[in-house]
């Protein structure tokens, strides 16, 4: 199932976000992980899901390549 975080992203660009277990409800945010986590704990959430929203979205097209060559 795909979760749309567009609204969360728009409101929290560059911030750390604490989410409920449903992964869509924002409990708290902060400039640092510790700040957002502490706010969530103060609101009574013992195990929030923590994530950081990027400051800007950068599209990525392509794949990752693995090289098995060793350079000596």
Buried (B, 14 or more C-beta within 10 A) or exposed (E): EEEEBEEBBEEBEEBBBBBBEEEEEBBBBBEEBEBBBBBBBEEEBEEBBBBBBEEEEEEEEEEEEEEEEEEE
